[in-house]
Amino acid sequence: MKRILLIAGLIIASGAIYGLYEFNRTAEDLSAKSPDFTLKVSELSSQFESDEATANTKYLGKLIQVEGTIVELEEGENLILTLKGTDMTNVRAELATNQKPDLTEGKIVNIKGICTGYLLDVVLTECVTIN
């Protein structure tokens, strides 16, 4: 009986330690990593517009660096930038939690982030600004 309690205690302790690790884990810092792709916002938008399946295969989960003009800023828990793409599709970039750059609408910006897909706009997450 003691053996069963000891094993159960070890399993519970291991689960608690893993849970604390996951709870305190922060997002990976992308500022030092080199991007998988570098392109203009309009190029990325048009590729998703013309063939979403192929663009998903190519870009989904990849680190992408884009350059474009800010058309909208959304303040919230994280700053979300909308960058001007094509007439139909823009790029929405959610900045990483530690990113609080001085940005204004109409400014041209270079950002790097993980592509998570296409929901009326191309979505990039965990973005960092590039000087």
Secondary structure, 3 states (H helix, E strand, C coil): CHHHHHHHHHHHHHHHHHHHHHHHCCCCCCCCCCCCEEEEHHHHHHHHHHCHHHHHHHHCCCEEEEEEEEEEEECCCCCEEEECCCCCCCEEEEECCCCCCCCCCCCEEEEEEEEEEECCCEEEEEEEEEC
